[in-house]
């Protein structure tokens, strides 16, 4: 198309000058010849171009076919890789789920092992920690050490599990392990532990032997010797590993109770020297309280309200002598008080009443001062025992063997003395308040009775009669006294 247009433009360009010539026919012939030549030339070029295109089209078609085949192969490979990738994603999701489940299981097992390591020392006898203590400490530290990997931490925990499994096999039929224990005097001895179920026995080459009792805060248990045949059998069993153990249905509980059994005498001895003043104070307070209670019961038993009423009736009639006889012959403390006041009313009725009240109240107050003193003194003595016990404990710290028994003994002395002192004070407080309450009742009753007696003995309002005074030869001056004219005083 381009060649045709180019020929057409060429023809037009050639025609334009020829159109200006005078002979158009020649011009047309020339143009026709030129166009024919040009057409032939263009046709030849077109054929050459077609031949070139034909020659180049076959390789390109072959190459295109090869590329299409490669593309199809690549598409197949892509589809295969896509399927493989999808399958891989599914498998990866399954693997992640499996890993998560295994991690949860590992964390659960790790928590169980951590808990087992933390509570292992509370499930075994204290003497066994001297053997398994290193494995327990390693497992505890591994659980808190963030620098260790999971496998290393798990390995430390498994070592404790293996040790505990071995312990179970060794415990069948009893086990003997070496270790260190402390006697009651605080001396440390190296010897042999014999484990029989829940019971642990100890025997040292120095001769120390007995049952093992744990000490709080110490890996060295305390050795308590037994008595009689039990001690002899214990020594033979710990020495040879062979012996006869009596049947104990309580699984060691009875033997532990026998060793750890305490009573008041044992506690008193452990309380230290301050317990003797506390004992004296408690005996004094108990005896005083008992005597006062019996005294009150006896006094209240002697009370006789009829005699008191009869005494007031005699006073009201004006028969003071009969009232005195009635009161003096009575065992009622109110009647005795009133009788004493009536007997000495000529000197001073009010003073006689006060003296009689004070005398009777003194009888009821007897012993209350002792209880008050004991209530104040007992806690102070207990506090003194606390101070001396703590001094003994601190003096034992830092010694050659640190004497765990002496340390705990000093603390026990301090606590026992304090407890006894407070117990004595609290116990004495009850009868002290009771006696004070009864004393207040007696005081109120005596005041009521004396006030009534004073009212009865007060003169009534008199009727005054004015009469001429008698004239006496020797007493003329007395007749001039105006007070002498009041005579004839009588009761209204």
C-alpha positions, 0 to 999 in steps of 0.5 A: 500500500505504501509502495502504491502511494509512493508510485502515485505521488511520483506519477503526479509529480511527473504529470504536473510538469508534463501538463504544462508542455504543449504535446500531451500525448507524448507526455502521457506516453512518457508517463505511462512508460514511467509508470509501467517501469515503476510498477514493474520495479515495485512489483519486483520489490514486492515479490522480493519482500514476499520472498524475504517474509516467507523465508523469515516466517518459517523460523519465526513460526518454528520458534513461536511453536517452541516457545508455546511448547515451553510455555505449556511446560512451564504452566504445567510446572507452575501448576505442579509447584502451586499444588505442592505449595498448597499441600505444603501450606496445609502440611505446615499448618498441621505441623504448627498445630502439632508443635503447639500441642507438643509445646503445651504438653512440654509446658504442662510436664515442665510445670509438673516437674517444677511443682514436684521439685518445689514440694519434694523436700516436704514429701521426704524425711529431712535426713534424705535431703542430705542425699537428694538435696543437690538434685532438688536444688539443681531442679529448682534453680533450673526452673528459674534460670532463663539462660538454660534451654528447654532441653537443658532445664528438662534434663535437670528435672529428669535427674531429680525424677531418676533420683526419686525413682531410685529412692523408691526402690531403695526404700523397699524393705528399709534403707540406710544412708549416711548423714549428719544429725544433732543431739539434744545438746547441740553436738553434730555427729556423723553417722548412719540413718535407717529409714523404715517407712515413715520412721527414721533412726540414727546412730553415730560412732560416738554412741549417739542413737535415737529417733530422728525429728526434723528441725525447722529451717535446718537440714540437720535433724535432731536425735531424740533417744528412747527409753528401755528396750526400745532404745536397745532395739533401735541401736541394734537395728541401726548398727547392723541393718537387721532387726525386729521392728514391732508392728505399728498400725499407726504407721509410725504415728504412735512412735512419733507421738511418744517422742514428741509427747509433751506435758506441763512438766516438760514445758515447765523445764523448757521455760527456763529459770523464770518459770519458778517465779511464775509458778509461785505467782500462779500458786499464790493467785490460785490459792487467793482466788480459791480462798476468796470464793469460799469466803464469799460463799460462806458470807452469803450463806450467813446472810439473814434478811429477817434479822436485819429487818428485826433490827430496824424494827427495834430501832424504829420502836426506840428499843436500841438495846434490843437492836444491839443484842439482835445484831451482835448475836447475828453472823450477818455482816450488815447486822453486825455493822449496824449493831456496832454503830448502835452500840457506840452511837453515844460517841458519834453515830456517823464515825461508828458507822464509817468504822464498822463499814471499813472493818467489814469491807476490809474483810472483803478486800483481803486478797484482791491486792495479791491478784492485782499484783499477780496480774501486773507481775506475771506478764512482766516476768514472761517478758523477762523470760522472753528477753533471757531466752532470746539472749540465749538464742543469740549467744548460741548463734555463731558458735563452732557448731551453731548449736541448732538445738540450743537456738531453738531451745532459747526461742522455746524458752522465750515463747513458753515464758511469755505464754505462761505469764499471759496465761496467768494474768488472763486467768487471774483477771476473771476472779479479780473482776468478780471479787471487785464486783462483789466488793462493790455490791457489799459496799452498796449494801452497807451504805444503804443499810447505814443510811437507813439507820441514820434516817431512823435515828434522826429526831423527828420534828418536835412540838415546842411548848413555851412554859415559865422557867422554874425559879431556883434559889441557887440557879437564878442566873440559869433562869435567865437563859432563853434556851432553858425555856424549851421544855416538854419536847415530845414526838410528833 
